[in-house]
Amino acid sequence: KAGNIIQVVQTVKTDSFSTNTGSSYVDVTGMSVTITPSSSSNKILIIPSLNLVSEVSHRHGFRILRDTTAIHIGDTAGNRRRATSGQGNPPTNVNNYHYCTPFLDSPSTTSAITYKIQVIGEGSNTDIYVNRTENDTDSQDKFRFASSMLAMEVAA
């Protein structure tokens, strides 16, 4: 029946991740999920839940990829980076942002698909952190978080 959930696949990331993105998107280790649709007319509901922060006073963004194709991203506009979501004008001292950006994809295939998350910072030299605060000293006012990626096949 149309709208029924046929299968659910989830990955959970509980460890922390850090990278210096330079001027290119970087894969977040452990934030990918693979699903094989049973019909090419079915849709895949992707629900990423991501805890992300960049170094103090730097902007950051992330995008969702279906295999090697970025999906659910903003339009082209000059030199601006295209992203699913992100933080535009950070205050000077922020510990974490949580993003949950569901998207109903139409992959039109019965082959296995891998959805993953990539992150990027502003400029050419920005440190990005997942599942932890930017300042990660061992203190009760710092945190460790959990992120996940859920993929659900929805009947057409």
Backbone as CSV, one residue per row, in Angstrom:
resi,resn,N_x,N_y,N_z,CA_x,CA_y,CA_z,C_x,C_y,C_z
1,LYS,0.849,-1.188,0.000,0.000,0.000,0.000,0.888,1.242,0.000
2,ALA,0.509,2.242,-0.756,1.287,3.478,-0.855,1.473,4.119,0.518
3,GLY,2.696,4.505,0.801,3.010,5.147,2.072,3.484,4.212,3.152
4,ASN,3.309,2.900,2.946,3.796,1.936,3.938,5.318,1.920,3.981
5,ILE,5.838,1.689,5.164,7.282,1.547,5.331,7.632,0.088,5.057
6,ILE,8.520,-0.137,4.110,8.888,-1.491,3.697,10.100,-2.000,4.461
7,GLN,11.087,-1.136,4.640,12.281,-1.523,5.395,12.906,-0.291,6.025
8,VAL,13.631,-0.535,7.106,14.299,0.537,7.840,15.739,0.115,8.103
9,VAL,16.670,1.010,7.796,18.087,0.774,8.058,18.624,1.985,8.808
10,GLN,19.426,1.737,9.835,19.961,2.848,10.634,21.434,2.603,10.974
11,THR,22.172,3.678,11.013,23.520,3.631,11.563,23.585,4.652,12.689
12,VAL,24.319,4.310,13.737,24.458,5.191,14.893,25.945,5.460,15.113
13,LYS,26.281,6.721,15.285,27.662,7.122,15.545,27.750,7.697,16.950
14,THR,28.489,7.032,17.822,28.621,7.511,19.201,30.031,8.018,19.502
15,ASP,30.980,7.730,18.616,32.333,8.249,18.832,32.448,9.651,18.248
16,SER,33.510,10.345,18.588,33.700,11.701,18.079,34.522,11.667,16.796
17,PHE,34.429,12.752,16.049,35.114,12.878,14.765,35.595,14.306,14.637
18,SER,36.789,14.483,14.137,37.282,15.839,13.862,38.067,15.829,12.565
19,THR,38.028,16.943,11.864,38.744,17.064,10.599,39.023,18.533,10.327
20,ASN,39.988,18.784,9.495,40.212,20.119,8.945,39.789,20.027,7.493
21,THR,38.714,20.715,7.147,38.087,20.486,5.851,38.801,21.145,4.688
22,GLY,39.683,22.113,4.927,40.235,22.819,3.783,39.098,23.442,3.001
23,SER,39.150,23.364,1.680,38.092,23.972,0.868,37.196,22.914,0.218
24,SER,37.275,21.674,0.693,36.478,20.587,0.125,35.661,19.896,1.203
25,TYR,34.551,19.325,0.788,33.742,18.516,1.695,34.514,17.267,2.115
26,VAL,34.292,16.823,3.350,34.960,15.648,3.915,33.900,14.679,4.433
27,ASP,34.061,13.378,4.128,33.161,12.353,4.658,33.280,12.278,6.172
28,VAL,32.151,12.144,6.864,32.152,11.894,8.302,32.168,10.382,8.508
29,THR,33.247,9.874,9.064,33.387,8.447,9.306,32.230,7.930,10.157
30,GLY,31.607,6.856,9.697,30.523,6.240,10.462,29.158,6.855,10.245
31,MET,29.053,7.848,9.362,27.747,8.468,9.089,27.292,8.122,7.677
32,SER,27.160,6.817,7.414,26.622,6.365,6.136,25.708,5.179,6.382
33,VAL,24.769,5.005,5.478,23.810,3.904,5.576,23.520,3.406,4.165
34,THR,23.445,2.075,4.018,23.180,1.480,2.707,21.829,0.773,2.736
35,ILE,21.043,1.019,1.680,19.716,0.419,1.575,19.491,-0.003,0.128
36,THR,18.777,-1.107,-0.069,18.461,-1.600,-1.415,16.950,-1.565,-1.600
37,PRO,16.442,-0.617,-2.397,14.992,-0.525,-2.606,14.443,-1.776,-3.298
38,SER,13.246,-2.182,-2.917,12.617,-3.360,-3.525,11.902,-3.021,-4.828
39,SER,11.650,-1.744,-5.070,11.016,-1.292,-6.315,11.612,0.052,-6.712
40,SER,11.803,0.262,-8.007,12.392,1.527,-8.476,11.428,2.704,-8.330
41,SER,10.150,2.424,-8.098,9.191,3.518,-7.917,9.072,3.945,-6.451
42,ASN,9.645,3.180,-5.539,9.579,3.538,-4.120,10.526,4.685,-3.800
43,LYS,10.244,5.351,-2.699,11.061,6.470,-2.247,11.849,6.045,-1.006
44,ILE,12.891,6.812,-0.705,13.687,6.565,0.493,13.641,7.822,1.359
45,LEU,13.140,7.661,2.579,13.129,8.764,3.537,14.435,8.710,4.323
46,ILE,15.231,9.757,4.169,16.515,9.869,4.861,16.337,10.831,6.032
47,ILE,16.759,10.415,7.214,16.678,11.291,8.389,18.043,11.310,9.075
48,PRO,18.881,12.286,8.696,20.146,12.425,9.419,19.929,13.211,10.706
49,SER,20.578,12.778,11.755,20.572,13.486,13.036,22.042,13.703,13.378
50,LEU,22.499,14.946,13.266,23.925,15.240,13.296,24.255,16.309,14.331
51,ASN,25.223,16.015,15.194,25.748,16.990,16.148,27.066,17.513,15.597
52,LEU,27.094,18.811,15.289,28.201,19.386,14.526,28.575,20.755,15.076
53,VAL,29.855,21.016,15.117,30.340,22.340,15.501,31.663,22.581,14.797
54,SER,31.988,23.835,14.569,33.294,24.176,14.004,34.059,24.995,15.026
55,GLU,35.320,25.260,14.717,36.124,26.044,15.647,35.468,27.403,15.877
56,VAL,35.772,28.022,16.983,35.104,29.249,17.424,35.050,30.290,16.311
57,SER,33.854,30.851,16.112,33.590,31.945,15.174,33.726,31.562,13.710
58,HIS,33.684,30.279,13.381,33.743,29.862,11.985,32.417,29.224,11.571
59,ARG,32.021,29.493,10.340,30.806,28.905,9.796,31.083,27.468,9.364
60,HIS,30.013,26.664,9.267,30.155,25.293,8.795,28.872,24.865,8.097
61,GLY,28.969,23.802,7.324,27.810,23.234,6.659,28.001,21.748,6.452
62,PHE,26.918,21.090,6.057,27.007,19.675,5.709,26.060,19.393,4.557
63,ARG,26.291,18.282,3.896,25.400,17.863,2.818,25.206,16.362,2.867
64,ILE,24.105,15.923,2.250,23.774,14.515,2.126,24.161,14.068,0.718
65,LEU,24.798,12.917,0.622,25.105,12.333,-0.679,24.362,11.023,-0.864
66,ARG,23.850,10.819,-2.078,23.358,9.518,-2.510,24.453,8.970,-3.405
67,ASP,25.167,7.968,-2.937,26.367,7.469,-3.611,27.328,8.653,-3.795
68,THR,27.506,9.154,-5.005,28.430,10.279,-5.206,27.718,11.582,-5.559
69,THR,26.379,11.575,-5.507,25.593,12.753,-5.897,25.055,13.479,-4.667
70,ALA,25.363,14.750,-4.545,24.811,15.559,-3.454,23.326,15.777,-3.698
71,ILE,22.517,15.543,-2.666,21.065,15.724,-2.776,20.602,16.666,-1.659
72,HIS,19.420,17.237,-1.867,18.809,18.127,-0.859,19.773,19.251,-0.472
73,ILE,20.284,19.959,-1.500,21.209,21.082,-1.281,20.638,22.341,-1.914
74,GLY,21.123,23.479,-1.454,20.667,24.762,-1.977,21.094,24.985,-3.420
75,ASP,20.445,25.950,-4.061,20.751,26.293,-5.451,22.134,26.924,-5.590
76,THR,22.656,26.855,-6.794,23.898,27.534,-7.128,23.680,29.039,-7.017
77,ALA,24.644,29.735,-6.400,24.571,31.197,-6.271,25.999,31.744,-6.190
78,GLY,26.577,32.033,-7.336,27.944,32.565,-7.367,28.930,31.577,-6.782
79,ASN,29.766,32.057,-5.864,30.790,31.221,-5.236,30.333,30.590,-3.929
80,ARG,29.072,30.761,-3.578,28.585,30.224,-2.312,28.564,28.698,-2.340
81,ARG,28.862,28.112,-1.193,28.861,26.650,-1.093,27.431,26.143,-0.997
82,ARG,27.157,25.061,-1.698,25.827,24.442,-1.675,25.813,23.393,-0.569
83,ALA,24.834,23.477,0.320,24.781,22.579,1.472,23.339,22.207,1.779
84,THR,23.175,21.143,2.562,21.865,20.761,3.076,21.466,21.707,4.196
85,SER,22.394,21.941,5.118,22.156,22.857,6.228,23.501,23.269,6.803
86,GLY,23.452,24.202,7.750,24.687,24.650,8.371,24.446,25.860,9.242
87,GLN,25.524,26.439,9.691,25.465,27.571,10.594,26.086,28.772,9.887
88,GLY,25.322,29.858,9.791,25.730,30.978,8.965,26.520,32.071,9.634
89,ASN,26.121,32.509,10.815,26.802,33.611,11.495,26.988,33.262,12.961
90,PRO,28.080,32.549,13.267,28.246,32.008,14.625,28.610,33.068,15.649
91,PRO,28.114,32.901,16.859,28.608,33.731,17.951,30.033,33.290,18.304
92,THR,30.664,33.969,19.218,32.060,33.683,19.504,32.290,32.424,20.315
93,ASN,31.282,31.918,20.997,31.510,30.765,21.856,30.317,29.808,21.807
94,VAL,30.328,28.888,20.856,29.232,27.950,20.695,29.773,26.538,20.851
95,ASN,29.073,25.709,21.604,29.566,24.361,21.844,29.013,23.316,20.893
96,ASN,27.820,23.496,20.352,27.263,22.451,19.499,26.008,22.927,18.774
97,TYR,25.810,22.371,17.566,24.559,22.528,16.832,24.041,21.131,16.521
98,HIS,22.726,20.948,16.659,22.120,19.670,16.291,21.267,19.892,15.057
99,TYR,21.483,19.056,14.046,20.736,19.152,12.797,19.939,17.874,12.584
100,CYS,18.673,18.045,12.217,17.829,16.933,11.815,17.084,17.401,10.574
101,THR,17.456,16.877,9.406,16.951,17.399,8.137,16.385,16.268,7.276
102,PRO,15.160,15.820,7.560,14.572,14.727,6.778,14.414,15.112,5.305
103,PHE,14.577,14.112,4.448,14.420,14.331,3.008,13.891,13.061,2.362
104,LEU,12.845,13.208,1.549,12.251,12.083,0.837,12.861,12.019,-0.559
105,ASP,13.720,11.030,-0.766,14.476,10.906,-2.016,13.781,9.944,-2.974
106,SER,13.972,10.175,-4.263,13.437,9.295,-5.312,14.604,8.755,-6.134
107,PRO,15.259,7.698,-5.667,16.463,7.225,-6.351,16.204,6.466,-7.652
108,SER,14.979,5.982,-7.868,14.599,5.282,-9.108,15.533,4.127,-9.441
109,THR,15.757,3.248,-8.484,16.640,2.105,-8.692,16.265,0.974,-7.746
110,THR,16.716,-0.231,-8.078,16.629,-1.360,-7.152,18.030,-1.830,-6.771
111,SER,19.029,-1.032,-7.106,20.407,-1.325,-6.701,20.669,-0.754,-5.320
112,ALA,21.658,-1.291,-4.641,22.038,-0.779,-3.314,22.482,0.681,-3.424
113,ILE,22.025,1.497,-2.498,22.361,2.925,-2.451,23.013,3.208,-1.104
114,THR,24.053,4.012,-1.124,24.670,4.451,0.123,24.451,5.946,0.282
115,TYR,23.837,6.310,1.392,23.672,7.717,1.757,24.725,8.042,2.807
116,LYS,25.339,9.216,2.702,26.344,9.599,3.681,26.327,11.098,3.915
117,ILE,27.026,11.498,4.968,27.133,12.901,5.354,28.556,13.390,5.096
118,GLN,28.655,14.585,4.518,29.938,15.267,4.364,29.840,16.634,5.030
119,VAL,30.950,17.103,5.587,30.991,18.397,6.265,32.027,19.310,5.607
120,ILE,31.841,20.615,5.826,32.791,21.601,5.314,32.752,22.829,6.216
121,GLY,33.858,23.532,6.292,33.934,24.779,7.040,34.141,25.953,6.099
122,GLU,34.098,27.138,6.651,34.324,28.322,5.833,35.805,28.443,5.478
123,GLY,36.084,29.177,4.432,37.471,29.417,4.050,38.172,28.140,3.652
124,SER,39.471,28.115,3.858,40.253,26.968,3.409,40.920,26.232,4.565
125,ASN,40.566,26.583,5.808,41.265,25.968,6.933,40.410,26.047,8.191
126,THR,39.382,25.196,8.256,38.468,25.221,9.397,38.382,23.843,10.031
127,ASP,38.560,23.797,11.345,38.393,22.541,12.070,36.907,22.303,12.325
128,ILE,36.471,21.053,12.071,35.083,20.648,12.240,35.049,19.477,13.214
129,TYR,34.019,19.469,14.077,33.901,18.421,15.088,32.484,17.843,15.072
130,VAL,32.394,16.531,15.191,31.111,15.830,15.278,31.069,15.083,16.610
131,ASN,29.944,15.199,17.293,29.681,14.487,18.556,30.546,14.957,19.724
132,ARG,31.050,16.154,19.656,31.820,16.707,20.778,31.764,18.227,20.708
133,THR,32.109,18.855,21.816,32.204,20.308,21.824,33.525,20.726,21.196
134,GLU,33.603,21.975,20.778,34.822,22.468,20.127,35.990,22.433,21.106
135,ASN,35.781,22.963,22.296,36.773,22.872,23.365,36.511,21.560,24.084
136,ASP,37.425,20.614,23.956,37.168,19.248,24.415,37.967,18.879,25.661
137,THR,38.216,19.866,26.520,38.921,19.550,27.758,38.056,18.641,28.620
138,ASP,38.682,17.853,29.485,37.973,16.895,30.324,37.315,17.638,31.483
139,SER,36.041,18.003,31.279,35.330,18.825,32.249,33.847,18.523,32.164
140,GLN,33.121,18.701,33.250,31.685,18.433,33.264,30.887,19.438,32.453
141,ASP,31.492,20.529,32.026,30.746,21.457,31.176,31.007,21.200,29.689
142,LYS,31.685,20.099,29.361,31.876,19.659,27.976,31.052,18.403,27.761
143,PHE,30.749,18.085,26.497,29.833,16.990,26.208,30.357,16.070,25.120
144,ARG,29.821,14.858,25.112,29.929,13.934,23.988,28.501,13.593,23.582
145,PHE,28.259,13.549,22.264,26.911,13.372,21.740,26.823,12.103,20.904
146,ALA,25.633,11.797,20.431,25.405,10.688,19.500,24.691,11.223,18.266
147,SER,25.099,10.739,17.105,24.458,11.091,15.839,23.967,9.811,15.173
148,SER,23.091,9.947,14.178,22.572,8.768,13.491,22.117,9.130,12.084
149,MET,21.930,8.093,11.290,21.385,8.251,9.937,20.391,7.128,9.737
150,LEU,19.154,7.511,9.425,18.062,6.563,9.256,17.608,6.600,7.796
151,ALA,17.419,5.429,7.198,16.887,5.335,5.831,15.690,4.396,5.860
152,MET,14.569,4.880,5.337,13.339,4.072,5.307,12.802,4.011,3.878
153,GLU,12.552,2.797,3.411,11.938,2.642,2.085,10.429,2.823,2.240
154,VAL,9.871,3.715,1.413,8.444,4.047,1.474,7.780,3.596,0.173
155,ALA,6.737,2.811,0.281,6.043,2.287,-0.902,5.405,3.407,-1.701
156,ALA,5.516,3.296,-3.026,4.937,4.308,-3.926,3.437,4.124,-4.066
